[in-house]
Amino acid sequence: MKAVLTTVFFIIGLSSLSACSSWVYRIDIPQGNFLEQKDINKLRVQMTKEQVLYVLGSPVASNPFDNDTWHYYYALKSGTDRQDFKKQLIVTFSDNKLLDISGDYEKSEDFNQPLDI
């Protein structure tokens, strides 16, 4: 009888351990440049590339054939069942000066007013 109870408790213990092993913790995986709208609001037309680098940092992707277009991309792959998150910003230059921005961020009201130098 003692052997039977020991076997039953052993089987119950193994089944409870196997139920716990099906749950795996998965971390969130961020990739790219995390930009906030407050950083985008600092951009002004006619800023130099160096000024944009100072405000936003280096772009994720650069095109060796078109040095006047920078791509900032951010993706967050959720480890849980939450929705994945993606945002991008495309910065366009002309003659080493900021010409336009496009993507998932709003332009500030002051974007078209150059900085006073």
Buried (B, 14 or more C-beta within 10 A) or exposed (E): EEEEEEEEEEEEEEEEEEEEEEEEEEEEEEEBBEBEEEBBBBBBBBBBBEBBEEBBEEBBEEEEEEEBBBBBBBBBBEEEEEEEEEBBBBBEBEEEBBBEBEBBBEBBEEBEEEEEE
